[in-house]
Amino acid sequence: MRTGLLRPLTAQNLSPTRRFTDCIPQPLPTPVVPTSIAHMIGGYTAVELAGAKPGHDARARILWVLGLSIVAANAPDLDFLPGLVTGTSTAFHRGPTHSLLATLLVPLLLALVTRRRSGAPWAVFLAGAAAYGSHVLLDLLVPDPLGDGGLRLFWPFSPQIVRWQLGWLESLDSLRAVDAVGLNVSFVRTLLSAAGVRVFLVDAIVVAPLLLLVPLARGLRRFRRAAGATPARPANAG
């Protein structure tokens, strides 16, 4: 007989505290999708690369860029809200809001709604699409372990799940892990836990190098403007 499978009935085994804790789901460390910090950095970089800055003056352009970097770059994750209502935060995550169709329609709607205030709906659309698209691109590179892994990129035309995983990101999984059970039980509390704060910091460090592209893009645009403003030399000069 394998005695290891049988345990004597002792007071310790039958204690109410022991029976209760045995029923509690134990924390399951799971790497999470890119955080809002990563998406804001990615969105700001994308808007700067697009070079479309709505607004009538410098102050307005700064506000537009910051607003799009925060709002449009995180808008796809609004699909967490229905899940929070139903009690499973990830139930609808990475669905229609993470599709190519949404990447076009949401910025278009934003451009139409703000056309009078911005005075440049086309610039709003381009900048909004850049910020929104940066979110979709980052999520394509980081699979969601709590869902299907990828995105329904071609919704509603195809149910195909698309993912482009970068192998080197797997080495950061242990640093980007939080309690998977907690995400669905207490979403906000889990993100504000020590593990959640660590994930935000890791994401900021990993994605921050994208900001190096911003001065490069600005320098290239200045160079093009200067080249376009240089008067041509007369053919008989010299």
N, C-alpha and C positions, 0 to 999 in steps of 0.2 A: 504493500500500500504506500502511495506517495503522501506522506504526512504533511508535506508542504502545502497541499491543497486544502487541508483542514485546519481550522483555527479553533482553539478552545473558547468556549463562551465565558469570558471573564467580565468583570465589572467595567474594565477599561473599554472593551469592545462594545459594550452595551450602553455606554454613557450617552446621554442625550446630545452633549456637545459633539462627540465624535460622529454620531449618526447624522447630525445636521451638516457638519462641514463636509462629510463625504458626498453630500448631494449638491454642493455648490460647484458650478463650473469653474475649473481652474484656468488661470490666465494662459492664453495661447499667443505667444509673441509672433506677430505677423508683420512683414514689411508693408508699408502703406503706399498709396499713390502719391504723386507730387502734391505738396502742400500749397496753400495760398501764397506763401512767401515765394516759392519757386515760380508759381504762375505770374506773380506780379513782376518779378525780375525778367522772366521770359517775355511777358507782354510789353514791358517798357522797351526792352531791346528790339522787339519786333516793330513797335511803332516808330522808333528812331530809324530803323533800317528802311522802313517803308517811306519815310520822309514826308508823309502827309500829315500836316499839323493844322487843324482847323483853328479858327479864332481870328479876331480883328487886330489884336496887338500881342506883344510878347507875353504879357501876363495871362491873357486868355489862352494863348497857345500852350503855356506851361500847365494851366489848369486842365485843359483838354487832354493833354498827353498823360498827366497823372491820373485823371479820371478814367480814361480808357484802360490804362495799365492796371488799375485796381478793379474796376467794374467789369469791363468787357473780357479781360483776361481770366476772370474767375466766374463769369456768367455760366459756363457749361456745368459747373458744380451745383447750380441751383436744383439739379435733379436729386440732391440729398433731401430737400424739404419734404416731398411726399413720403419718403422713407421714414423721416423723423416722426411724421404724423401717424404712420402705420406701426411704428415701433421697431422697424428694421431699416436702419439708416442707409444701407447700401442696396436696398431692394430695387431701386430704379436707376442706380448709378451707371454711368457710361452708356446710356441709351441714346435716344433721339437728340439730346442736347449736345452730344459729342460727335455728331455726323457732319459730313461736308455740306449737307443742305442747311443745317442750322448755322454753319460758319458763314454762309452767304446771306441767309434770311435775317438773322438777328442784327448784323451790322446795317443791312439795308433798312430794316425797321427803325433802328436808332437814327440813321441819317435822315429819314423822312420826318420823324418826330421832332428832331432838333434843327431842321433846315433853316428856320427863321433865326434862331439864336446863334447858330454857328456861322451862317452865311456861306458855308462851303460844304454842302452835303456830300459831294464826291470825296472830299478829304476825310470827312467823318467815316464814310463807308470804308475807304482804304485803310485808315488807321484802326477802325473797329475790327475789320476782317483780319488785319495783322495780329492784333491782340488776342482776338478769339481763336484764331488759327494756331497761335503759339501754344495755347492750352491744349488743343487737340493733339498737336505734335508731341508735346512733352508726355502726355498720357499714352501715346502710342509707344513711346520708348520705355515706359515703366508699367509692366503688367499689374493688374489688380488681382491679388491672391484671393480676395473675398468674392470675386465675381467670375466672369468668363475669361478674365485675363486681358482681353483686348477691348476694342471699340466696335460698335455697330456703325462703322464709318459710312457705309452706303445706304443707311436707313433713309426712306422706307422702301427703297428699290431692291434691297438684298439684305437677308438676315446674317450675312457672313460676318464673322468676328475677325478683325484685323489687328495685328500687333507686330511691332518691330522692336524686339528686345535687344538692348545693349548688354553684352555679356559682362562687361566690367562693372556694371551697376550692381550685379549680384553680390559683389564683395562688400557692399555697403548695407546689405539686408539686415545684418545684426544691429547696425546703428540706427536703422530706420524702422524698427519693429515696435509695435504697441500691442496691447491686449485686444485681440480680435473680438472676444466676447464683449469686452467693454465698449467697443465701437457701436455695437448694436443695442447695448443696454443703456449707456450714458455717453452719447457721442461727444458732447462738449467737454464733460469732465475728463474723458480719456485723452482728448487732444491737449487739455491744459495740465495733464499730469507730467511728472518728470520725464517719462519716456516720450510724451508728445512734444514737449519743449525741445528735447534733444533732436527729434526728427526735424522740427522747424530749423534748428541751427545747422544741422547737417545739410538740409536742402539749400539753405542760403549759401553755404560754403561751396557746394557742388555747382550750383547754377550761377554764382556770382561772376565767374570768368566770362560769361556771355556779355557782361557790361563792357568788356574791352572792345567789343565791336562798335559801341556807340561813338566814341571819338573817331574811330576809323571812318565810319559812315559820314559823320559831320565833316571831317577833313576832305573826304572825297567830294562831297557836295560843294564845299567852298572852292575846291580846285576847279570843278566844272564851271561854277559861276564866274570865277576869275578868268578862265579860258574863254568863256563866251563873251565876257566884257572886253577882252583885249582887242583893240582895233587892228584890222588887217593892214599890213604894210603895202604901200602902193607898189604896183608892179615894176615901176622904173626907179624905185628908191635905191640908193647906194650907187 
